[in-house]
Amino acid sequence: MKIWLITDTHIGHRNMINSCGRPENFSRLILKNWEKKVANTDKIIHLGDIAWGDDNLKKVMRMPGHKILIRGNHDPKSLENYMEEGFDFACDELGMTIEGVKILFTHRPRVGHMADVNIHGHEHDVHRVSETEFLLPISLEVMGYEPIAMDHEFIRKIRSWSDKFKAYGTLPTLDEIRLLGPNPIPKLRERDFTGRGHEEE
Protein backbone atom coordinates (compact mmCIF):
# COMPACT_ATOMS: atom_id res chain seq x y z
CA MET A 1 0.00 0.00 0.00
CA LYS A 2 1.35 3.41 -1.01
CA ILE A 3 0.38 6.91 0.09
CA TRP A 4 -0.01 9.53 -2.64
CA LEU A 5 -0.45 13.27 -2.56
CA ILE A 6 -2.35 15.52 -4.97
CA THR A 7 -3.90 18.98 -4.81
CA ASP A 8 -5.91 21.57 -6.71
CA THR A 9 -7.08 19.21 -9.41
CA HIS A 10 -9.93 21.63 -10.30
CA ILE A 11 -11.39 19.02 -12.67
CA GLY A 12 -13.64 20.76 -15.21
CA HIS A 13 -12.70 24.29 -14.09
CA ARG A 14 -11.98 25.88 -17.48
CA ASN A 15 -10.68 29.12 -15.98
CA MET A 16 -7.54 27.23 -14.88
CA ILE A 17 -6.36 27.27 -18.51
CA ASN A 18 -6.10 31.07 -18.60
CA SER A 19 -5.38 31.82 -14.94
CA CYS A 20 -2.76 29.13 -14.30
CA GLY A 21 -1.52 28.19 -17.78
CA ARG A 22 -2.87 24.66 -17.73
CA PRO A 23 -3.20 22.76 -21.03
CA GLU A 24 -6.63 22.44 -22.65
CA ASN A 25 -6.79 18.75 -21.70
CA PHE A 26 -5.66 19.22 -18.08
CA SER A 27 -8.68 17.45 -16.53
CA ARG A 28 -8.21 14.35 -18.68
CA LEU A 29 -4.44 14.47 -18.13
CA ILE A 30 -4.74 14.59 -14.32
CA LEU A 31 -7.29 11.77 -14.18
CA LYS A 32 -5.27 9.62 -16.58
CA ASN A 33 -2.11 10.05 -14.49
CA TRP A 34 -4.04 9.30 -11.30
CA GLU A 35 -5.53 6.11 -12.77
CA LYS A 36 -2.13 5.01 -14.08
CA LYS A 37 -0.27 5.45 -10.78
CA VAL A 38 -2.67 4.84 -7.89
CA ALA A 39 -3.85 1.33 -7.00
CA ASN A 40 -7.24 0.60 -5.45
CA THR A 41 -5.53 -0.40 -2.19
CA ASP A 42 -3.45 2.82 -1.99
CA LYS A 43 -4.33 5.94 -0.02
CA ILE A 44 -4.38 9.36 -1.69
CA ILE A 45 -4.46 12.63 0.23
CA HIS A 46 -6.13 15.43 -1.73
CA LEU A 47 -5.23 18.91 -0.49
CA GLY A 48 -8.42 20.51 -1.77
CA ASP A 49 -10.14 22.21 -4.71
CA ILE A 50 -11.29 18.95 -6.22
CA ALA A 51 -13.66 19.64 -9.09
CA TRP A 52 -16.09 22.07 -10.67
CA GLY A 53 -19.65 20.78 -10.10
CA ASP A 54 -21.08 17.43 -9.06
CA ASP A 55 -20.56 15.67 -12.40
CA ASN A 56 -16.83 16.40 -12.29
CA LEU A 57 -16.66 15.46 -8.60
CA LYS A 58 -18.09 12.05 -9.53
CA LYS A 59 -15.27 11.58 -12.04
CA VAL A 60 -12.75 12.05 -9.22
CA MET A 61 -14.64 9.70 -6.92
CA ARG A 62 -14.37 6.95 -9.56
CA MET A 63 -10.57 7.18 -9.47
CA PRO A 64 -8.67 4.40 -7.63
CA GLY A 65 -7.46 4.65 -4.05
CA HIS A 66 -8.85 5.34 -0.59
CA LYS A 67 -9.33 9.11 -0.64
CA ILE A 68 -8.70 11.61 2.16
CA LEU A 69 -9.78 15.21 1.58
CA ILE A 70 -8.33 18.35 3.11
CA ARG A 71 -11.12 20.72 2.09
CA GLY A 72 -10.16 23.70 -0.08
CA ASN A 73 -11.71 27.10 -0.70
CA HIS A 74 -13.46 25.76 -3.84
CA ASP A 75 -14.95 22.76 -2.02
CA PRO A 76 -18.38 24.10 -0.95
CA LYS A 77 -19.93 20.98 0.60
CA SER A 78 -19.80 20.03 4.26
CA LEU A 79 -17.22 17.52 5.44
CA GLU A 80 -20.03 15.02 6.00
CA ASN A 81 -21.26 15.52 2.42
CA TYR A 82 -17.80 14.76 1.01
CA MET A 83 -17.64 11.54 3.01
CA GLU A 84 -21.11 10.66 1.70
CA GLU A 85 -19.76 11.27 -1.81
CA GLY A 86 -17.08 8.62 -1.18
CA PHE A 87 -14.12 10.14 0.62
CA ASP A 88 -12.91 7.84 3.39
CA PHE A 89 -12.28 10.94 5.51
CA ALA A 90 -12.67 14.69 5.06
CA CYS A 91 -11.29 17.46 7.25
CA ASP A 92 -9.91 20.99 7.12
CA GLU A 93 -6.42 19.99 8.23
CA LEU A 94 -4.64 16.76 9.06
CA GLY A 95 -1.58 16.00 11.13
CA MET A 96 0.44 12.83 10.57
CA THR A 97 3.81 11.52 11.69
CA ILE A 98 5.55 9.49 8.99
CA GLU A 99 8.98 8.00 9.67
CA GLY A 100 9.42 10.48 12.50
CA VAL A 101 8.47 13.57 10.49
CA LYS A 102 5.51 15.58 11.83
CA ILE A 103 3.53 16.79 8.82
CA LEU A 104 0.58 19.17 8.82
CA PHE A 105 -1.50 18.88 5.64
CA THR A 106 -3.64 21.92 4.76
CA HIS A 107 -5.10 23.55 1.67
CA ARG A 108 -3.89 27.09 2.31
CA PRO A 109 -0.42 27.55 3.85
CA ARG A 110 -0.64 27.60 7.65
CA VAL A 111 1.63 30.31 9.01
CA GLY A 112 2.42 29.62 12.67
CA HIS A 113 2.13 25.82 12.48
CA MET A 114 3.88 23.63 15.07
CA ALA A 115 4.74 20.66 12.83
CA ASP A 116 8.09 19.91 11.19
CA VAL A 117 6.56 20.94 7.86
CA ASN A 118 3.25 22.23 6.52
CA ILE A 119 2.52 20.63 3.13
CA HIS A 120 -0.14 22.68 1.34
CA GLY A 121 -1.70 23.46 -2.01
CA HIS A 122 -3.77 26.51 -3.08
CA GLU A 123 -0.99 28.64 -4.57
CA HIS A 124 -0.50 26.97 -8.00
CA ASP A 125 3.19 27.89 -7.78
CA VAL A 126 6.08 27.30 -5.38
CA HIS A 127 6.80 30.82 -4.11
CA ARG A 128 7.54 31.34 -0.41
CA VAL A 129 4.71 32.60 1.77
CA SER A 130 7.15 32.85 4.69
CA GLU A 131 10.93 32.82 5.03
CA THR A 132 10.78 32.00 8.74
CA GLU A 133 9.00 28.62 8.76
CA PHE A 134 8.92 25.45 6.68
CA LEU A 135 5.94 25.65 4.35
CA LEU A 136 6.04 23.25 1.41
CA PRO A 137 3.76 24.09 -1.55
CA ILE A 138 2.63 21.33 -3.88
CA SER A 139 1.74 22.62 -7.36
CA LEU A 140 0.41 20.44 -10.17
CA GLU A 141 1.41 23.13 -12.68
CA VAL A 142 5.04 22.89 -11.55
CA MET A 143 5.23 19.18 -10.75
CA GLY A 144 3.70 17.57 -13.80
CA TYR A 145 -0.05 17.01 -13.20
CA GLU A 146 0.63 13.70 -11.47
CA PRO A 147 0.13 12.41 -7.93
CA ILE A 148 3.30 12.45 -5.84
CA ALA A 149 4.30 9.26 -4.02
CA MET A 150 4.95 9.87 -0.34
CA ASP A 151 7.49 7.06 -0.33
CA HIS A 152 10.67 6.62 1.71
CA GLU A 153 12.67 8.84 -0.66
CA PHE A 154 10.11 11.65 -0.41
CA ILE A 155 10.03 11.49 3.40
CA ARG A 156 13.84 11.25 3.59
CA LYS A 157 14.09 14.47 1.57
CA ILE A 158 11.49 16.25 3.71
CA ARG A 159 13.29 15.15 6.89
CA SER A 160 16.62 16.41 5.52
CA TRP A 161 15.10 19.80 4.70
CA SER A 162 13.41 19.97 8.09
CA ASP A 163 16.67 19.14 9.91
CA LYS A 164 18.55 21.86 7.98
CA PHE A 165 15.83 24.38 8.73
CA LYS A 166 15.89 23.57 12.46
CA ALA A 167 19.68 23.67 12.64
CA TYR A 168 20.51 26.56 10.32
CA GLY A 169 17.25 28.26 9.33
CA THR A 170 17.89 27.09 5.75
CA LEU A 171 14.88 26.34 3.56
CA PRO A 172 14.94 24.24 0.38
CA THR A 173 15.38 26.25 -2.79
CA LEU A 174 12.40 26.75 -5.08
CA ASP A 175 14.23 24.62 -7.63
CA GLU A 176 14.54 21.77 -5.14
CA ILE A 177 10.80 22.00 -4.50
CA ARG A 178 10.12 21.99 -8.25
CA LEU A 179 11.98 18.68 -8.54
CA LEU A 180 9.75 16.97 -5.93
CA GLY A 181 7.24 16.14 -8.65
CA PRO A 182 7.56 13.15 -10.97
CA ASN A 183 7.43 15.25 -14.16
CA PRO A 184 8.53 18.81 -13.24
CA ILE A 185 8.59 21.78 -15.59
CA PRO A 186 12.07 22.50 -17.04
CA LYS A 187 12.50 25.78 -15.18
CA LEU A 188 10.69 27.98 -12.70
CA ARG A 189 8.28 30.63 -13.97
CA GLU A 190 8.02 34.26 -12.89
CA ARG A 191 4.96 33.46 -10.78
CA ASP A 192 6.99 30.92 -8.79
CA PHE A 193 9.03 33.82 -7.46
CA THR A 194 6.27 36.44 -7.15
CA GLY A 195 3.35 34.29 -6.01
CA ARG A 196 0.26 35.07 -8.02
CA GLY A 197 -0.88 31.53 -8.74
CA HIS A 198 -4.37 31.46 -7.18
CA GLU A 199 -5.48 35.06 -7.63
CA GLU A 200 -7.61 34.54 -10.74
CA GLU A 201 -9.08 31.09 -10.08
NUGUDO-939896 format. One record per residue: x, y, z of N, C-alpha, C in turn; residue number from 1. Coordinates in Angstrom, 2 decimals, always signed. Layout:
residues N
PT     n.u     n.v     n.w    ca.u    ca.v    ca.w     c.u     c.v     c.w   n
PT       X       Y       Z       X       Y       Z       X       Y       Z NUM
...
//
This chain:
residues 201
PT     n.u     n.v     n.w    ca.u    ca.v    ca.w     c.u     c.v     c.w   n
PT   +0.83   -1.19   +0.00   +0.00   +0.00   +0.00   +0.88   +1.25   +0.00   1
PT   +0.63   +2.15   -0.93   +1.35   +3.41   -1.01   +0.45   +4.57   -0.58   2
PT   +1.10   +5.67   -0.18   +0.38   +6.91   +0.09   +0.77   +7.92   -0.98   3
PT   -0.22   +8.55   -1.58   -0.01   +9.53   -2.64   -0.53  +10.88   -2.20   4
PT   -0.07  +11.91   -2.88   -0.45  +13.27   -2.56   -0.82  +14.00   -3.85   5
PT   -1.94  +14.71   -3.81   -2.35  +15.52   -4.97   -3.11  +16.73   -4.45   6
PT   -3.19  +17.78   -5.24   -3.90  +18.98   -4.81   -4.42  +19.76   -6.00   7
PT   -5.42  +20.59   -5.73   -5.91  +21.57   -6.71   -6.13  +20.97   -8.09   8
PT   -6.81  +19.83   -8.12   -7.08  +19.21   -9.41   -8.04  +20.06  -10.24   9
PT   -9.02  +20.71   -9.61   -9.93  +21.63  -10.30  -10.51  +20.99  -11.56  10
PT  -10.88  +19.72  -11.48  -11.39  +19.02  -12.67  -12.60  +19.77  -13.23  11
PT  -12.55  +20.07  -14.53  -13.64  +20.76  -15.21  -13.68  +22.26  -15.03  12
PT  -12.73  +22.84  -14.34  -12.70  +24.29  -14.09  -11.91  +24.96  -15.21  13
PT  -12.62  +25.39  -16.26  -11.98  +25.88  -17.48  -11.12  +27.12  -17.24  14
PT  -11.44  +27.90  -16.23  -10.68  +29.12  -15.98   -9.22  +28.84  -15.64  15
PT   -8.92  +27.60  -15.24   -7.54  +27.23  -14.88   -6.62  +27.31  -16.10  16
PT   -7.18  +27.20  -17.29   -6.36  +27.27  -18.51   -5.76  +28.67  -18.66  17
PT   -6.58  +29.70  -18.46   -6.10  +31.07  -18.60   -5.38  +31.55  -17.34  18
PT   -5.94  +31.24  -16.17   -5.38  +31.82  -14.94   -4.09  +31.15  -14.50  19
PT   -3.94  +29.85  -14.79   -2.76  +29.13  -14.30   -1.94  +28.47  -15.41  20
PT   -2.31  +28.71  -16.67   -1.52  +28.19  -17.78   -1.62  +26.70  -17.99  21
PT   -2.72  +26.10  -17.53   -2.87  +24.66  -17.73   -3.21  +24.34  -19.19  22
PT   -2.83  +23.14  -19.66   -3.20  +22.76  -21.03   -4.70  +22.54  -21.15  23
PT   -5.20  +22.60  -22.39   -6.63  +22.44  -22.65   -7.17  +21.12  -22.08  24
PT   -6.35  +20.09  -22.12   -6.79  +18.75  -21.70   -6.40  +18.44  -20.26  25
PT   -6.23  +19.47  -19.41   -5.66  +19.22  -18.08   -6.50  +18.27  -17.24  26
PT   -7.83  +18.33  -17.34   -8.68  +17.45  -16.53   -8.43  +15.99  -16.90  27
PT   -8.44  +15.72  -18.20   -8.21  +14.35  -18.68   -6.79  +13.90  -18.32  28
PT   -5.83  +14.79  -18.44   -4.44  +14.47  -18.13   -4.27  +14.09  -16.66  29
PT   -4.85  +14.87  -15.75   -4.74  +14.59  -14.32   -5.38  +13.25  -13.99  30
PT   -6.59  +13.02  -14.50   -7.29  +11.77  -14.18   -6.57  +10.55  -14.77  31
PT   -6.03  +10.72  -15.96   -5.27   +9.62  -16.58   -4.04   +9.27  -15.76  32
PT   -3.30  +10.29  -15.31   -2.11  +10.05  -14.49   -2.47   +9.42  -13.15  33
PT   -3.56   +9.87  -12.56   -4.04   +9.30  -11.30   -4.34   +7.81  -11.50  34
PT   -5.12   +7.50  -12.53   -5.53   +6.11  -12.77   -4.32   +5.21  -13.05  35
PT   -3.32   +5.78  -13.71   -2.13   +5.01  -14.08   -1.27   +4.69  -12.86  36
PT   -1.21   +5.58  -11.87   -0.27   +5.45  -10.78   -0.86   +4.85   -9.51  37
PT   -2.09   +5.17   -9.20   -2.67   +4.84   -7.89   -3.44   +3.53   -7.97  38
PT   -3.14   +2.61   -7.07   -3.85   +1.33   -7.00   -5.08   +1.47   -6.10  39
PT   -6.02   +0.56   -6.26   -7.24   +0.60   -5.45   -6.95   +0.49   -3.96  40
PT   -5.87   -0.19   -3.61   -5.53   -0.40   -2.19   -4.70   +0.75   -1.61  41
PT   -4.26   +1.68   -2.45   -3.45   +2.82   -1.99   -4.32   +3.86   -1.30  42
PT   -3.67   +4.76   -0.58   -4.33   +5.94   -0.02   -3.85   +7.17   -0.81  43
PT   -4.77   +8.11   -1.03   -4.38   +9.36   -1.69   -4.96  +10.53   -0.90  44
PT   -4.08  +11.43   -0.51   -4.46  +12.63   +0.23   -4.63  +13.76   -0.77  45
PT   -5.83  +14.32   -0.83   -6.13  +15.43   -1.73   -6.19  +16.70   -0.91  46
PT   -5.34  +17.68   -1.26   -5.23  +18.91   -0.49   -6.24  +19.98   -0.91  47
PT   -7.32  +19.58   -1.55   -8.42  +20.51   -1.77   -8.54  +21.09   -3.16  48
PT   -9.72  +21.69   -3.41  -10.14  +22.21   -4.71  -10.20  +21.06   -5.72  49
PT  -11.19  +20.23   -5.50  -11.29  +18.95   -6.22  -11.78  +19.12   -7.65  50
PT  -13.00  +19.67   -7.78  -13.66  +19.64   -9.09  -14.73  +20.72   -9.17  51
PT  -15.10  +21.04  -10.41  -16.09  +22.07  -10.67  -17.43  +21.41  -10.93  52
PT  -18.32  +21.37   -9.93  -19.65  +20.78  -10.10  -19.69  +19.31   -9.76  53
PT  -20.90  +18.81   -9.52  -21.08  +17.43   -9.06  -20.67  +16.39  -10.09  54
PT  -20.93  +16.65  -11.38  -20.56  +15.67  -12.40  -19.05  +15.45  -12.43  55
PT  -18.28  +16.53  -12.31  -16.83  +16.40  -12.29  -16.33  +15.80  -10.98  56
PT  -17.01  +16.09   -9.87  -16.66  +15.46   -8.60  -16.82  +13.94   -8.71  57
PT  -17.87  +13.50   -9.37  -18.09  +12.05   -9.53  -16.97  +11.40  -10.33  58
PT  -16.40  +12.12  -11.29  -15.27  +11.58  -12.04  -14.08  +11.31  -11.12  59
PT  -13.85  +12.23  -10.19  -12.75  +12.05   -9.22  -13.05  +10.88   -8.30  60
PT  -14.29  +10.77   -7.87  -14.64   +9.70   -6.92  -14.53   +8.32   -7.56  61
PT  -14.56   +8.24   -8.88  -14.37   +6.95   -9.56  -12.90   +6.55   -9.69  62
PT  -12.00   +7.47   -9.37  -10.57   +7.18   -9.47  -10.16   +6.19   -8.38  63
PT   -9.09   +5.40   -8.62   -8.67   +4.40   -7.63   -8.09   +5.03   -6.37  64
PT   -8.09   +4.24   -5.30   -7.46   +4.65   -4.05   -8.47   +5.04   -2.99  65
PT   -8.07   +4.86   -1.73   -8.85   +5.34   -0.59   -8.53   +6.82   -0.41  66
PT   -9.55   +7.67   -0.52   -9.33   +9.11   -0.64   -9.56   +9.84   +0.68  67
PT   -8.60  +10.71   +1.01   -8.70  +11.61   +2.16   -8.70  +13.03   +1.62  68
PT   -9.66  +13.83   +2.06   -9.78  +15.21   +1.58   -9.42  +16.20   +2.67  69
PT   -8.54  +17.14   +2.33   -8.33  +18.35   +3.11   -9.08  +19.43   +2.34  70
PT  -10.20  +19.86   +2.86  -11.12  +20.72   +2.09  -10.48  +22.05   +1.70  71
PT  -10.70  +22.45   +0.44  -10.16  +23.70   -0.08  -11.20  +24.79   -0.19  72
PT  -10.79  +25.97   -0.61  -11.71  +27.10   -0.70  -12.72  +26.95   -1.84  73
PT  -12.49  +26.03   -2.78  -13.46  +25.76   -3.84  -14.22  +24.45   -3.61  74
PT  -14.20  +23.98   -2.38  -14.95  +22.76   -2.02  -16.11  +23.19   -1.11  75
PT  -17.30  +23.44   -1.70  -18.38  +24.10   -0.95  -19.20  +23.19   -0.04  76
PT  -19.10  +21.89   -0.18  -19.93  +20.98   +0.60  -19.40  +20.85   +2.03  77
PT  -20.24  +20.31   +2.89  -19.80  +20.03   +4.26  -18.87  +18.83   +4.25  78
PT  -18.11  +18.69   +5.32  -17.22  +17.52   +5.44  -18.02  +16.23   +5.38  79
PT  -19.17  +16.21   +6.02  -20.03  +15.02   +6.00  -20.48  +14.70   +4.57  80
PT  -20.84  +15.74   +3.80  -21.26  +15.52   +2.42  -20.15  +14.89   +1.58  81
PT  -18.90  +15.34   +1.79  -17.80  +14.76   +1.01  -17.57  +13.30   +1.38  82
PT  -17.77  +12.95   +2.65  -17.64  +11.54   +3.01  -18.81  +10.73   +2.44  83
PT  -19.98  +11.32   +2.36  -21.11  +10.66   +1.70  -20.84  +10.46   +0.21  84
PT  -20.11  +11.38   -0.39  -19.76  +11.27   -1.81  -18.74  +10.15   -2.06  85
PT  -18.01   +9.73   -1.01  -17.08   +8.62   -1.18  -15.70   +8.80   -0.60  86
PT  -15.40   +9.99   -0.07  -14.12  +10.14   +0.62  -14.12   +9.32   +1.90  87
PT  -13.03   +8.61   +2.15  -12.91   +7.84   +3.39  -12.91   +8.77   +4.60  88
PT  -12.33   +9.96   +4.42  -12.28  +10.94   +5.51  -12.14  +12.32   +4.89  89
PT  -12.77  +13.31   +5.51  -12.67  +14.69   +5.06  -12.48  +15.59   +6.27  90
PT  -11.60  +16.57   +6.13  -11.29  +17.46   +7.25  -10.74  +18.77   +6.68  91
PT  -10.49  +19.73   +7.56   -9.91  +20.99   +7.12   -8.41  +21.04   +7.30  92
PT   -7.87  +20.17   +8.12   -6.42  +19.99   +8.23   -6.16  +18.63   +8.84  93
PT   -4.97  +18.11   +8.59   -4.64  +16.76   +9.06   -3.19  +16.69   +9.47  94
PT   -2.94  +16.21  +10.67   -1.58  +16.00  +11.13   -1.23  +14.52  +11.11  95
PT   -0.05  +14.21  +10.61   +0.44  +12.83  +10.57   +1.92  +12.82  +10.90  96
PT   +2.37  +11.74  +11.52   +3.81  +11.52  +11.69   +4.20  +10.32  +10.85  97
PT   +5.10  +10.55   +9.89   +5.55   +9.49   +8.99   +7.06   +9.40   +9.10  98
PT   +7.54   +8.23   +9.49   +8.98   +8.00   +9.67   +9.61   +9.10  +10.53  99
PT   +8.90   +9.50  +11.56   +9.42  +10.48  +12.50   +9.25  +11.93  +12.11 100
PT   +8.68  +12.20  +10.94   +8.47  +13.57  +10.49   +7.02  +13.98  +10.77 101
PT   +6.85  +15.07  +11.53   +5.51  +15.58  +11.83   +5.07  +16.50  +10.69 102
PT   +4.01  +16.07   +9.99   +3.53  +16.79   +8.82   +2.13  +17.32   +9.09 103
PT   +1.91  +18.60   +8.80   +0.58  +19.17   +8.82   +0.15  +19.38   +7.38 104
PT   -0.94  +18.72   +6.97   -1.50  +18.88   +5.64   -2.64  +19.90   +5.70 105
PT   -2.58  +20.92   +4.86   -3.64  +21.92   +4.76   -3.84  +22.29   +3.29 106
PT   -4.93  +23.00   +3.02   -5.10  +23.55   +1.67   -4.30  +24.84   +1.54 107
PT   -4.66  +25.84   +2.29   -3.89  +27.09   +2.31   -2.66  +26.91   +3.21 108
PT   -1.58  +27.63   +2.95   -0.42  +27.55   +3.85   -0.81  +28.00   +5.25 109
PT   -0.30  +27.30   +6.26   -0.64  +27.60   +7.65   +0.55  +28.24   +8.35 110
PT   +0.58  +29.56   +8.32   +1.63  +30.31   +9.01   +1.42  +30.14  +10.51 111
PT   +2.50  +29.82  +11.22   +2.42  +29.62  +12.67   +2.17  +28.18  +13.07 112
PT   +2.34  +27.23  +12.15   +2.13  +25.82  +12.48   +3.22  +25.32  +13.42 113
PT   +2.94  +24.20  +14.09   +3.88  +23.63  +15.07   +4.48  +22.31  +14.60 114
PT   +4.22  +21.92  +13.36   +4.74  +20.66  +12.83   +6.16  +20.87  +12.30 115
PT   +6.79  +19.78  +11.85   +8.09  +19.91  +11.19   +7.94  +20.59   +9.84 116
PT   +6.81  +20.35   +9.18   +6.56  +20.94   +7.86   +5.05  +21.04   +7.65 117
PT   +4.63  +22.10   +6.98   +3.25  +22.23   +6.52   +3.26  +22.01   +5.01 118
PT   +2.66  +20.90   +4.56   +2.52  +20.63   +3.13   +1.14  +21.14   +2.71 119
PT   +1.12  +22.02   +1.72   -0.14  +22.68   +1.34   -0.25  +22.82   -0.16 120
PT   -1.45  +23.16   -0.61   -1.70  +23.46   -2.01   -2.07  +24.93   -2.15 121
PT   -3.11  +25.21   -2.95   -3.77  +26.51   -3.08   -3.03  +27.51   -3.95 122
PT   -1.72  +27.54   -3.93   -0.99  +28.64   -4.57   -0.77  +28.47   -6.07 123
PT   -0.74  +27.25   -6.58   -0.50  +26.97   -8.00   +0.90  +27.42   -8.45 124
PT   +1.79  +27.58   -7.51   +3.19  +27.89   -7.78   +3.97  +27.48   -6.54 125
PT   +5.26  +27.74   -6.52   +6.08  +27.30   -5.38   +6.77  +28.46   -4.66 126
PT   +6.19  +29.67   -4.78   +6.80  +30.82   -4.11   +6.70  +30.66   -2.58 127
PT   +7.53  +31.40   -1.87   +7.54  +31.34   -0.41   +6.51  +32.30   +0.19 128
PT   +5.64  +31.77   +1.01   +4.71  +32.60   +1.77   +5.42  +33.17   +2.99 129
PT   +6.39  +32.41   +3.51   +7.15  +32.85   +4.69   +8.59  +32.36   +4.57 130
PT   +9.51  +33.20   +5.00  +10.93  +32.82   +5.03  +11.34  +32.30   +6.40 131
PT  +10.41  +32.31   +7.35  +10.78  +32.00   +8.74  +10.18  +30.69   +9.24 132
PT   +9.47  +29.95   +8.38   +9.00  +28.62   +8.76   +8.93  +27.73   +7.52 133
PT   +8.85  +26.43   +7.76   +8.92  +25.45   +6.68   +7.53  +25.16   +6.16 134
PT   +7.17  +25.86   +5.09   +5.94  +25.65   +4.35   +6.31  +25.06   +3.00 135
PT   +5.67  +23.95   +2.65   +6.04  +23.25   +1.41   +4.85  +23.22   +0.45 136
PT   +4.87  +24.07   -0.59   +3.76  +24.09   -1.55   +3.87  +22.94   -2.55 137
PT   +2.73  +22.34   -2.83   +2.63  +21.33   -3.88   +1.84  +21.97   -5.02 138
PT   +2.39  +21.97   -6.22   +1.74  +22.62   -7.36   +1.71  +21.67   -8.55 139
PT   +0.50  +21.31   -8.99   +0.41  +20.44  -10.17   +1.02  +21.10  -11.40 140
PT   +0.87  +22.42  -11.52   +1.41  +23.13  -12.68   +2.92  +23.01  -12.76 141
PT   +3.58  +22.96  -11.61   +5.04  +22.89  -11.55   +5.51  +21.44  -11.60 142
PT   +4.75  +20.53  -11.01   +5.23  +19.18  -10.75   +4.65  +18.12  -11.67 143
PT   +3.99  +18.53  -12.75   +3.70  +17.57  -13.80   +2.32  +16.95  -13.85 144
PT   +1.33  +17.50  -13.12   -0.05  +17.01  -13.20   -0.18  +15.54  -12.83 145
PT   +0.67  +15.09  -11.92   +0.63  +13.70  -11.47   +0.61  +13.64   -9.95 146
PT   +0.01  +12.60   -9.38   +0.13  +12.41   -7.93   +1.59  +12.18   -7.55 147
PT   +1.94  +12.62   -6.35   +3.30  +12.45   -5.84   +3.30  +11.32   -4.81 148
PT   +4.20  +10.37   -4.97   +4.30   +9.26   -4.02   +5.00   +9.74   -2.75 149
PT   +4.33   +9.55   -1.62   +4.95   +9.87   -0.34   +5.70   +8.62   +0.15 150
PT   +6.72   +8.26   -0.61   +7.49   +7.06   -0.33   +8.68   +7.40   +0.58 151
PT   +9.53   +6.42   +0.81  +10.67   +6.62   +1.71  +11.59   +7.74   +1.20 152
PT  +11.80   +7.81   -0.10  +12.67   +8.84   -0.66  +12.08  +10.23   -0.44 153
PT  +10.78  +10.37   -0.63  +10.11  +11.65   -0.41  +10.25  +12.07   +1.06 154
PT   +9.96  +11.17   +1.98  +10.03  +11.49   +3.40  +11.47  +11.77   +3.83 155
PT  +12.42  +11.02   +3.27  +13.84  +11.25   +3.59  +14.24  +12.67   +3.19 156
PT  +13.77  +13.12   +2.04  +14.09  +14.47   +1.57  +13.44  +15.52   +2.48 157
PT  +12.19  +15.30   +2.83  +11.49  +16.25   +3.71  +12.20  +16.33   +5.07 158
PT  +12.60  +15.17   +5.60  +13.29  +15.15   +6.89  +14.62  +15.89   +6.80 159
PT  +15.35  +15.71   +5.72  +16.62  +16.41   +5.52  +16.42  +17.91   +5.50 160
PT  +15.41  +18.37   +4.76  +15.10  +19.80   +4.70  +14.69  +20.33   +6.06 161
PT  +13.86  +19.55   +6.77  +13.41  +19.97   +8.09  +14.58  +20.08   +9.07 162
PT  +15.49  +19.12   +9.02  +16.67  +19.14   +9.91  +17.54  +20.37   +9.62 163
PT  +17.74  +20.69   +8.34  +18.55  +21.86   +7.98  +17.87  +23.15   +8.43 164
PT  +16.54  +23.17   +8.31  +15.83  +24.38   +8.73  +15.94  +24.57  +10.25 165
PT  +15.79  +23.47  +11.00  +15.89  +23.57  +12.46  +17.30  +23.96  +12.91 166
PT  +18.30  +23.43  +12.23  +19.68  +23.67  +12.64  +20.21  +25.02  +12.16 167
PT  +19.88  +25.38  +10.93  +20.51  +26.56  +10.32  +19.53  +27.62   +9.82 168
PT  +18.22  +27.34   +9.90  +17.25  +28.26   +9.33  +17.23  +28.26   +7.82 169
PT  +17.78  +27.19   +7.21  +17.89  +27.09   +5.75  +16.70  +26.35   +5.17 170
PT  +16.02  +26.96   +4.23  +14.88  +26.34   +3.56  +15.32  +25.76   +2.22 171
PT  +14.60  +24.75   +1.72  +14.94  +24.24   +0.38  +14.74  +25.33   -0.66 172
PT  +15.54  +25.27   -1.72  +15.38  +26.25   -2.79  +14.09  +25.96   -3.55 173
PT  +13.60  +26.95   -4.26  +12.40  +26.75   -5.08  +12.66  +25.69   -6.15 174
PT  +13.89  +25.63   -6.63  +14.23  +24.62   -7.63  +14.19  +23.21   -7.04 175
PT  +14.63  +23.07   -5.80  +14.54  +21.77   -5.14  +13.09  +21.35   -4.97 176
PT  +12.23  +22.31   -4.64  +10.80  +22.00   -4.50  +10.21  +21.61   -5.85 177
PT  +10.59  +22.32   -6.89  +10.12  +21.99   -8.25  +10.40  +20.52   -8.58 178
PT  +11.56  +20.04   -8.17  +11.98  +18.68   -8.54  +11.34  +17.59   -7.68 179
PT  +10.47  +17.98   -6.72   +9.75  +16.97   -5.93   +8.79  +16.16   -6.79 180
PT   +8.23  +16.80   -7.82   +7.24  +16.14   -8.65   +7.85  +15.14   -9.60 181
PT   +7.04  +14.19  -10.09   +7.56  +13.15  -10.97   +7.85  +13.63  -12.39 182
PT   +7.28  +14.77  -12.79   +7.43  +15.25  -14.16   +7.49  +16.78  -14.14 183
PT   +8.52  +17.36  -13.47   +8.53  +18.81  -13.24   +8.76  +19.62  -14.51 184
PT   +8.31  +20.88  -14.48   +8.59  +21.78  -15.59  +10.10  +22.02  -15.67 185
PT  +10.62  +22.37  -16.87  +12.07  +22.50  -17.04  +12.70  +23.61  -16.21 186
PT  +11.95  +24.69  -15.98  +12.50  +25.78  -15.18  +11.35  +26.53  -14.51 187
PT  +11.69  +27.21  -13.43  +10.69  +27.98  -12.70  +10.17  +29.14  -13.54 188
PT   +8.92  +29.52  -13.27   +8.28  +30.63  -13.97   +8.35  +31.87  -13.10 189
PT   +8.01  +33.02  -13.67   +8.02  +34.26  -12.89   +7.10  +34.16  -11.68 190
PT   +5.93  +33.54  -11.87   +4.96  +33.46  -10.78   +5.46  +32.60   -9.62 191
PT   +6.43  +31.72   -9.88   +6.99  +30.92   -8.79   +7.84  +31.76   -7.85 192
PT   +8.26  +32.91   -8.31   +9.03  +33.82   -7.46   +8.15  +34.92   -6.85 193
PT   +7.10  +35.31   -7.61   +6.27  +36.44   -7.15   +5.02  +36.00   -6.42 194
PT   +4.52  +34.80   -6.72   +3.35  +34.29   -6.01   +2.04  +34.92   -6.40 195
PT   +1.56  +34.58   -7.59   +0.26  +35.07   -8.02   -0.60  +33.92   -8.55 196
PT   -0.28  +32.70   -8.13   -0.88  +31.53   -8.74   -2.36  +31.33   -8.55 197
PT   -2.96  +31.76   -7.42   -4.37  +31.46   -7.18   -5.27  +32.67   -7.33 198
PT   -4.72  +33.83   -7.71   -5.48  +35.06   -7.63   -6.67  +35.11   -8.58 199
PT   -6.57  +34.41   -9.73   -7.61  +34.54  -10.74   -8.39  +33.24  -10.94 200
PT   -8.35  +32.35   -9.96   -9.08  +31.09  -10.08  -10.54  +31.33  -10.41 201
//
